[in-house]
Amino acid sequence: MKFTNYVLALIALGTLLSCKAETPTPKGEPTKEKVLLEEFKGSYSADALESTGVVEFEIVAKRSTVRLFEGREMEVWAYNEQVPGPVLRVKLGETIKIRFRNELPQPTTIHFHGVRVPNAMDGVPGVTQPPIQPGDSFVYEFVPKDAGTFWFHPHVRGSEQVERGLFGVLIVEDVPALAYSQDVVWVLDDWRLTKDGTAVDPRFNTGGDLMHDGRWGQMITVNGKLNHELIVKPGERIRLRLVNTSNARVYAPNFDGLNAKVIAVDGMYAEKPLSPAGFVLAPGNRLDLDIQFSAKQEGQLFPIFDQFSRRRTYQLASIRVDSGSVETPNFPSPAHAKIPGWKTALSTEVHTEFVLNAQRGGKLGIQWQINGKPYSDYKPTSLTAGNWHRLRFTNSSGRLHPMHIHGQFFKVLSRNGEPADEPYFRDTVLLRPREVVDVGLVPLDPGEWMMHCHILEHAEAGMMTVLSVLPATNDAVK
């Protein structure tokens, strides 16, 4: 009898503890998720501004021969016969209208990476539009919702088409414009060439690339040049926009000796100016820097190195301070965005965990998978617009995975269970081997949105899925 009473007591204690753990929020008090939503309000707009006019562009994708690497002729695929492709500039509030024509030997599309576009303009074949066949055209038209640095590239056979040279930059300028002395774009890319160096190596999606960290080339360029040099004057204050368009290579630029501050990550302004030390540019990432040059730096040369690789340090570019001082533009840093602290976010439930791993099989010999399924067999994950969601990426592999979400921004909450203090939003986050990263997300744009590894060989081998963002409920953030 005593044993029976002991067991009953244990059951009762367990029930009590269980009820305590699951005690609902007292009536009238906001849930944890509601508190997090309140913190999010005003971070960025759900809607685009009313259009102030239309800016039109013509883009043709075709086989081309261009001069890269200090004048060497190269056979490429290019937008408007240039690599990198054109830098398109519009002002916040303007409608961008792109008449695109495909003169490639393959179907293609254009995806506007990081831009919150209407879902039909997202450029994903089979999800938001049919692939654009050779000889056909398509018109992309939208009003960007955010000022910042973005880029565009195909979403068909990306591991080949991007590597062959199909990428360009979209700059959405602030209104009113910021009075920088120079507004400079650096497009970072790497190239794996044929032995004679006259063309891109046509061996795409090799077993080595697929099983490891994708395709890393033997030559690195900035704006298509080796050891690119930027010339500035003492007193200048420049905005330097870095865009990583590589298939797989990760960069860690070193700005030692310069008065440089990160002001935007992935196109969105940070809460405050930040030191560039420790930032990495995974494929798809962008960084905007605010750099000021003093009279004491006249005549100096500042080499910019990539320090991500342990095996070798590469020089990416250099900045030369010329003679002839100019007046320094004086205005507050634009890095003063409203970024939610979300200190209590890690006490909420994980909405969905995405486990990243690979197994042998599939048409390429290896399948990179999300939750045990390649893209050919994916099941959409449903989110609700205007609601708080905590997502988890669990990298069960020994490889790198920069995970990118289309059409939305998110904030990193933790790495391997340790809280992260990132005062900025992202659209792409790098997961290192065996790393677990939690992110907070309030999707604002309904539709079917891709989520994938931006190592393009991994994506081609199946590491893609779809987030289905449902229309907002009555109690969601509008």
Order of alpha helices (4+ residues) and beta strands (2+ residues): alpha-alpha-beta-beta-beta-beta-beta-beta-beta-alpha-beta-beta-alpha-beta-beta-beta-beta-beta-beta-beta-beta-beta-beta-beta-beta-beta-beta-beta-beta-beta-beta-beta-alpha-beta
